[in-house]
Amino acid sequence: MNFLDRAILFFSPRWAYQRQAWRREYQRNYDSGSMDRLNAGWVPFNATAEQTDRGQRDIIRARARDLERNSDLVEGIIGPLERNVVGIGIRPQAKVMKDDGTENEDLNRQIEELWEEWIRPRNCDVTGQQSFYEMQQMAVRRTAVDGGIFFTKVYTNSGPVPLSLQAREVDELDTSRVSFAGMVGNRIVGGIELDKYNKPVAYWFKKFTPDGYYTGESERIAADKVVFFWKKIRPSQIREISPLAKTIPRVRDVNEFIEAVSVKERILACLAVFITKQNPTGIGRGVKIDEKSGYQQRTLAPGMIHELQPGESISAVNPSGQSSNAKDFVSIQQRLAGTGQGLSYETVSRDMSQVNYSSARQGLLEDQTTYKMWQQFLIEHFCREVYTEFVISAVLAGQLNIQDFWQNKKKYLKHVWIPRGWSWIDPLKEAAANAKALETGQDTLARLCAERGEDWRDVLKQRAAEMKFAQELELDITGGGKRNVPAN
């Protein structure tokens, strides 16, 4: 209220009230922006992503990990992502082309055979414990829980290719490494060294002993030797934040509700009584005393007859209320928690009792869109980087003899990734629909094969080989019977 309003209020409270009422109505463009009594306690503020996340990043990550260890509801979210995004692995196919436009089959096969040898745990993991596809699974899980994960490139003399990966958790960033305004050189924010465009130049990692204790020292690793796998959702964001941040409170409420219902059901399954005395007496020798309450304990046994003392009466403990609404409450919370992570209720709960073919297919298509976005993100920010470094390391080590590699590096690094596909809900209906779409030109074989995690060229080659072999055996594999060969 300005000086004029206060002056008017002094001489004419009615006029001042009308001015305030008209001003509120005139300035009310959005209900969500009003500051009436319903929104009086909702006063957020705008800040950069790092300012918003920095203060609560660690506690959110710790709570997300706690739920990962102890909550089956959270596992119902993480598990489907891990299984459907990666599955048994997102695999590469080398696509080096000859000058005449055909594929260089010999070189492609050589690259893929060397890749299959390198991805074994003893070769691709510096600790020798995980295969590359297991690292893909861990990358999805840690990003879904922690918000991100690091993979540093380590160059060793062991294995077919002098390259290994070292997985690091986001906790290992040395957040004590910071720079202040006015300092000369690159800025350091949250353990990440940035240039003037906020592009990472290097990462500062803490040094730990083998049993996990911080030594007080840190090491600087250049950004081109580090793969920081995390999802950026704001332009000003520098570091990760757990995607479970919006889901943690809801899962916590469900866990506490289920615990309360479980305690109630355990009480109902027992016969609990209180003995009331009009004239309490002292406690005799040999009587059990409850350590928590300090009261005398007695137990009941089947068929027991016990005489009460004069003045004593029994009151049975019978908690009121039913737990029939627990299912509805939990299912609603699961639905909301899954929605917050882009997954359907049926996926996170494995409850298919309320779906039909149409609704199941629609839910599956939406879930697959979520999985495909994760797959593309994993390929672009992790898999391609590793494959490129793998081929370069193989050339430098002499495992791939390519004379003009450095002059035509783009040509020899060409490849595609085949992600996990999904089976049909109703094979007969899906096959008929796909056949009709191909016949009418509404779809392509390349897209249909990609949905199932296959390469259409490989499908046609394999199909041609099967048809040729069937002809040699005089079999009609389209009809399922033996050919009628005319007698000589």
C-alpha positions in Angstrom: 0.0 0.0 0.0 1.5 3.3 -1.1 1.3 6.7 0.5 -1.8 7.7 -1.4 -3.7 4.6 -0.4 -2.8 5.1 3.3 -4.0 8.7 3.1 -7.3 7.7 1.6 -7.6 4.9 4.2 -7.3 7.5 7.0 -10.1 9.7 5.6 -12.3 7.1 3.9 -11.8 3.4 4.7 -14.7 2.5 2.3 -13.1 4.3 -0.6 -9.7 2.7 0.2 -11.3 -0.8 0.3 -13.0 -0.2 -3.1 -9.7 0.9 -4.6 -7.9 -2.3 -3.4 -10.8 -4.5 -4.6 -10.7 -2.9 -8.1 -6.9 -3.2 -8.2 -7.0 -6.9 -7.3 -9.6 -7.7 -9.9 -7.8 -5.7 -12.6 -4.5 -7.4 -11.9 -5.9 -10.9 -11.8 -4.8 -12.3 -15.1 -4.0 -15.9 -13.9 -5.5 -17.7 -10.9 -2.2 -19.5 -10.5 -0.5 -16.2 -10.0 -2.9 -14.7 -7.5 -1.8 -14.1 -3.9 -5.3 -14.6 -2.3 -5.7 -16.6 0.9 -5.6 -19.9 -1.0 -2.2 -19.2 -2.4 -0.8 -17.1 0.4 1.6 -19.8 1.6 2.8 -20.7 -1.9 5.6 -18.2 -2.5 8.3 -19.8 -4.7 11.1 -17.8 -6.3 12.9 -18.0 -9.6 16.6 -19.0 -9.6 19.0 -20.7 -11.9 19.0 -24.5 -12.0 22.2 -24.8 -10.1 21.0 -22.4 -7.4 17.7 -24.4 -7.1 19.3 -27.9 -7.0 22.6 -27.3 -5.1 21.1 -27.1 -1.6 19.1 -30.3 -1.8 20.8 -32.4 -4.4 22.6 -34.6 -1.9 19.7 -35.3 0.4 17.4 -36.1 -2.5 20.0 -38.5 -3.9 20.4 -40.1 -0.5 16.6 -40.6 -0.1 16.3 -41.9 -3.6 19.0 -44.5 -2.9 17.3 -45.5 0.4 14.0 -46.1 -1.4 15.9 -48.0 -4.1 17.2 -50.4 -1.5 14.0 -50.7 0.6 11.0 -49.8 -1.5 9.4 -52.3 -3.9 7.4 -49.4 -5.4 10.5 -47.6 -6.5 11.9 -50.9 -7.9 8.6 -51.1 -9.9 9.6 -47.9 -11.6 13.4 -48.5 -12.1 13.0 -52.2 -13.1 10.9 -51.6 -16.2 13.2 -48.8 -17.4 16.2 -51.1 -17.0 14.6 -54.0 -18.7 12.9 -52.2 -21.6 15.5 -49.5 -22.4 18.5 -51.9 -22.4 17.3 -55.4 -21.9 20.2 -57.7 -22.9 22.0 -54.8 -24.5 21.9 -52.1 -27.2 24.2 -53.5 -29.9 26.1 -51.8 -32.7 26.4 -52.7 -36.3 29.3 -51.4 -38.4 28.2 -49.7 -41.6 31.4 -48.9 -43.4 30.6 -48.4 -47.1 32.8 -49.0 -50.2 33.3 -46.4 -52.9 30.7 -48.1 -55.1 28.0 -47.7 -52.4 27.9 -51.3 -51.1 28.7 -52.3 -47.6 32.3 -53.4 -46.8 31.3 -56.7 -45.4 34.8 -57.9 -44.5 35.7 -54.8 -42.6 32.4 -54.6 -40.9 32.6 -58.2 -39.8 36.2 -57.6 -38.5 35.0 -54.5 -36.4 32.0 -56.4 -35.0 34.1 -59.5 -34.0 36.7 -57.3 -32.3 33.8 -55.4 -30.5 32.3 -58.7 -29.3 35.7 -59.6 -27.8 36.2 -56.1 -26.2 32.8 -55.8 -24.5 33.6 -58.8 -22.1 34.1 -57.8 -18.5 37.8 -58.5 -18.4 38.4 -56.1 -21.3 36.0 -53.2 -21.3 35.8 -52.7 -17.5 39.0 -51.5 -15.8 37.8 -53.5 -12.7 37.1 -56.6 -14.8 33.6 -57.0 -13.3 31.0 -55.7 -15.8 30.4 -56.2 -19.5 29.6 -53.2 -21.6 25.9 -54.1 -21.8 25.8 -54.4 -18.0 27.3 -50.9 -17.9 24.4 -49.8 -20.1 22.0 -51.2 -17.5 23.8 -49.5 -14.7 23.9 -46.2 -16.5 20.1 -46.3 -16.8 19.6 -47.3 -13.2 22.0 -44.8 -11.7 20.5 -42.0 -13.9 17.0 -42.9 -12.8 18.0 -42.9 -9.1 21.1 -40.6 -8.7 20.5 -38.4 -11.7 23.7 -39.4 -13.5 26.9 -41.4 -13.6 30.4 -40.9 -14.9 32.5 -43.2 -17.2 36.2 -42.2 -17.5 38.3 -43.6 -20.3 41.3 -45.5 -19.1 44.0 -46.6 -21.5 45.7 -49.8 -20.6 47.9 -52.4 -22.2 45.6 -55.4 -21.5 42.9 -56.7 -23.7 42.4 -56.7 -27.5 42.0 -52.9 -27.5 44.0 -50.6 -25.2 40.8 -49.0 -23.8 38.8 -49.6 -20.7 36.0 -47.8 -18.9 35.9 -46.8 -15.2 32.4 -46.2 -13.7 32.3 -43.4 -11.1 29.4 -42.2 -9.0 28.4 -38.5 -8.9 29.4 -38.4 -5.2 33.0 -38.6 -6.3 32.9 -35.0 -7.7 35.0 -32.7 -5.4 32.4 -30.1 -4.6 34.9 -28.2 -2.5 36.6 -27.2 -5.7 34.9 -23.8 -6.4 35.9 -20.5 -7.9 34.6 -17.1 -7.1 33.6 -14.1 -9.2 36.7 -12.1 -10.3 39.0 -15.1 -10.4 41.2 -15.5 -13.5 40.7 -18.6 -15.6 38.0 -21.2 -15.9 35.2 -21.3 -13.3 34.7 -24.4 -11.1 31.1 -25.1 -10.0 30.3 -28.2 -8.1 33.5 -29.9 -9.0 33.1 -29.2 -12.7 35.5 -26.8 -14.5 33.7 -24.6 -17.0 34.7 -22.2 -19.8 33.0 -18.9 -20.4 30.2 -20.7 -22.3 29.5 -23.1 -19.4 31.0 -26.0 -21.4 32.8 -28.6 -19.2 36.6 -28.4 -19.6 37.5 -30.8 -16.8 36.1 -32.7 -13.9 37.6 -32.8 -10.4 37.3 -36.2 -8.7 38.0 -37.1 -5.1 40.6 -39.8 -4.4 39.4 -42.7 -2.2 41.2 -45.6 -0.5 40.1 -49.1 -1.6 37.8 -49.3 1.4 36.0 -46.1 0.5 37.6 -43.4 2.7 38.3 -40.0 1.2 42.0 -39.2 1.2 41.5 -35.4 1.1 43.0 -35.1 -2.3 41.4 -34.8 -5.8 42.5 -35.3 -9.4 41.7 -33.3 -12.5 40.5 -35.3 -15.6 40.0 -33.5 -18.9 36.4 -33.5 -20.2 37.3 -35.4 -23.4 38.4 -38.3 -21.2 35.1 -38.4 -19.3 31.5 -39.4 -20.3 29.1 -37.6 -17.9 25.7 -39.4 -18.5 22.9 -37.2 -17.2 19.7 -35.5 -18.4 19.8 -31.7 -18.8 16.3 -30.2 -18.5 17.1 -26.5 -18.0 19.6 -24.3 -20.0 21.3 -23.1 -16.8 21.7 -26.6 -15.4 25.3 -27.7 -14.8 24.8 -30.9 -12.8 22.4 -33.7 -12.3 19.3 -34.0 -10.1 17.5 -37.2 -9.3 14.4 -37.8 -11.5 12.8 -39.4 -8.4 12.6 -36.0 -6.7 9.0 -35.5 -7.6 8.1 -39.1 -6.7 10.0 -39.6 -3.3 7.3 -38.0 -1.1 4.5 -40.0 -2.6 6.4 -43.3 -2.3 7.3 -42.4 1.3 3.6 -41.8 2.1 2.6 -45.2 0.6 5.3 -47.0 2.5 4.2 -45.5 5.8 0.5 -46.2 5.0 1.3 -49.8 4.2 3.2 -50.2 7.4 0.3 -48.8 9.4 -2.2 -51.1 7.7 0.2 -54.0 8.3 0.4 -53.2 12.1 -3.4 -52.9 12.3 -3.9 -56.3 10.6 -1.4 -57.9 12.9 -3.3 -56.5 15.9 -6.6 -57.8 14.5 -5.0 -61.2 14.1 -4.3 -61.4 17.8 -6.6 -61.3 20.9 -5.4 -58.4 23.0 -7.1 -57.5 26.3 -6.7 -55.0 29.1 -7.4 -55.9 32.7 -8.9 -53.1 34.7 -8.6 -53.1 38.5 -10.8 -51.0 40.8 -8.3 -51.4 43.6 -4.8 -51.9 42.1 -2.4 -54.0 44.2 1.3 -54.3 44.2 3.2 -56.5 41.8 4.3 -59.8 43.2 7.5 -61.7 42.7 8.1 -63.6 39.4 5.7 -61.4 37.5 6.8 -60.3 34.0 7.0 -56.5 33.5 6.9 -54.9 30.0 10.2 -53.0 29.6 8.6 -50.2 27.4 5.4 -49.5 29.3 6.4 -50.7 32.8 3.1 -52.6 33.2 2.5 -56.2 34.2 2.3 -58.7 31.3 0.0 -61.7 31.0 -0.6 -64.1 28.2 -3.5 -66.1 26.9 -3.4 -69.8 25.8 -6.0 -71.8 23.9 -8.6 -73.4 26.3 -7.2 -71.5 29.3 -9.5 -70.8 32.2 -8.5 -68.0 34.5 -10.3 -66.5 37.5 -10.2 -62.8 37.9 -9.8 -61.1 41.2 -12.8 -59.2 42.7 -12.9 -55.8 41.1 -11.1 -56.8 37.9 -12.7 -56.6 34.4 -11.5 -57.3 30.9 -11.7 -54.9 27.9 -10.8 -56.4 24.5 -8.7 -54.4 22.0 -10.7 -54.2 18.7 -9.4 -51.5 16.4 -12.2 -50.0 14.4 -12.1 -49.4 10.7 -11.4 -51.6 7.7 -8.4 -51.9 5.4 -10.5 -52.4 2.3 -9.6 -49.0 1.0 -5.9 -49.8 1.1 -5.9 -51.3 -2.4 -7.5 -48.2 -3.9 -5.2 -45.8 -2.1 -2.1 -47.7 -3.1 -3.2 -48.1 -6.7 -3.9 -44.4 -7.0 -0.5 -43.5 -5.6 1.2 -46.0 -7.9 -0.5 -44.6 -10.8 0.6 -41.0 -9.9 4.2 -42.2 -9.2 4.4 -44.0 -12.5 2.9 -41.0 -14.3 5.6 -38.8 -12.8 8.2 -41.0 -14.5 6.4 -41.4 -17.8 5.2 -45.0 -17.2 1.7 -46.4 -17.0 0.1 -47.9 -13.9 0.1 -51.4 -15.4 3.8 -51.2 -16.0 4.9 -50.1 -12.5 2.3 -52.3 -10.7 2.2 -55.4 -13.1 -1.6 -55.3 -12.5 -3.4 -56.2 -15.7 -6.8 -56.9 -14.2 -8.5 -53.7 -15.5 -7.2 -53.6 -19.1 -8.4 -54.9 -22.5 -6.6 -55.3 -25.7 -7.1 -51.6 -26.8 -6.2 -50.1 -23.5 -3.2 -52.4 -23.0 -1.9 -51.6 -26.5 -2.4 -47.8 -26.0 -0.6 -48.0 -22.6 2.2 -50.0 -24.1 2.7 -47.6 -27.0 3.0 -44.7 -24.6 5.5 -46.6 -22.4 7.5 -47.6 -25.5 7.8 -43.9 -26.4 9.3 -43.3 -23.0 11.7 -46.2 -23.5 12.7 -45.1 -27.0 13.5 -41.6 -25.7 15.8 -43.2 -23.1 17.3 -45.5 -25.7 18.1 -42.6 -28.0 19.5 -40.6 -25.1 21.7 -43.6 -24.1 23.0 -44.1 -27.6 23.8 -40.4 -28.3 25.4 -39.6 -25.0 27.2 -42.8 -24.1 27.2 -45.6 -26.7 28.4 -43.5 -29.7 31.2 -41.9 -27.7 32.4 -45.3 -26.5 32.2 -46.9 -30.0 34.1 -44.0 -31.6 36.9 -44.3 -28.9 36.9 -48.1 -29.4 37.5 -47.9 -33.2 40.2 -45.2 -32.8 42.0 -47.2 -30.1 41.8 -50.3 -32.3 43.4 -48.5 -35.2 46.1 -47.0 -33.0 46.9 -50.5 -31.6 47.0 -52.0 -35.1 44.0 -54.3 -34.5 42.3 -52.7 -37.5 44.5 -52.2 -40.5 42.9 -49.2 -42.2 45.4 -47.2 -44.3 43.4 -44.1 -44.9 41.6 -44.0 -41.6 42.7 -40.5 -40.5 41.8 -39.0 -44.0 38.3 -40.6 -44.0 37.6 -41.1 -40.3 33.9 -40.2 -40.7 33.6 -43.0 -43.2 35.0 -45.7 -41.0 33.2 -44.6 -37.9 29.8 -45.0 -39.5 27.6 -47.4 -37.6 24.0 -47.9 -36.2 22.8 -49.2 -32.9 20.1 -51.8 -32.6 18.1 -51.2 -29.4 15.9 -53.7 -27.6 12.6 -54.4 -29.4 9.2 -55.4 -28.0 6.9 -58.3 -28.6 3.3 -58.0 -29.8 0.4 -58.0 -27.4 -1.8 -59.9 -29.9 0.5 -61.4 -32.6 -2.4 -62.3 -34.9 -3.8 -58.8 -34.9 -0.5 -57.1 -35.0 0.8 -59.2 -37.9 -2.3 -58.6 -39.9 -2.2 -54.8 -39.3 1.5 -54.7 -40.2 0.9 -56.7 -43.4 -1.9 -54.4 -44.4 0.2 -51.3 -43.7 3.1 -52.6 -45.8 0.7 -53.5 -48.6 -0.9 -50.1 -48.7 2.3 -48.2 -48.3 1.4 -46.7 -45.0 4.5 -48.2 -43.3 8.0 -49.5 -44.1 9.8 -52.7 -43.3 12.7 -50.7 -41.8 10.5 -49.1 -39.2 8.6 -52.3 -38.4 11.9 -54.1 -37.9 13.4 -51.3 -35.8 10.4 -51.6 -33.4 11.4 -55.2 -32.7 15.1 -54.4 -32.3 16.1 -55.8 -35.7 17.8 -54.5 -38.8 15.7 -54.9 -41.9 18.6 -55.7 -44.1 19.6 -58.6 -41.9 16.0 -59.8 -41.9 15.8 -59.9 -45.7 19.2 -61.6 -46.0 18.2 -64.2 -43.5 14.8 -64.7 -45.1 16.5 -65.1 -48.6 18.9 -67.7 -47.2 16.0 -69.6 -45.6 14.0 -69.5 -48.8 17.0 -70.7 -50.9 17.7 -73.6 -48.5 14.0 -74.5 -48.4 14.0 -74.8 -52.2 17.0 -77.1 -52.1 15.0 -79.3 -49.7 12.0 -79.0 -52.0 10.0 -77.5 -49.1 7.3 -74.8 -49.3 7.9 -72.8 -46.1 5.1 -70.4 -46.9 2.5 -73.2 -46.9 4.3 -75.4 -44.4 4.3 -78.5 -46.6 6.5 -80.4 -49.1 6.5 -79.4 -52.7 4.7 -81.5 -55.3 7.6 -82.4 -57.6 6.4 -84.0 -61.0 7.7 -87.4 -61.6 10.3 -87.9 -64.4 
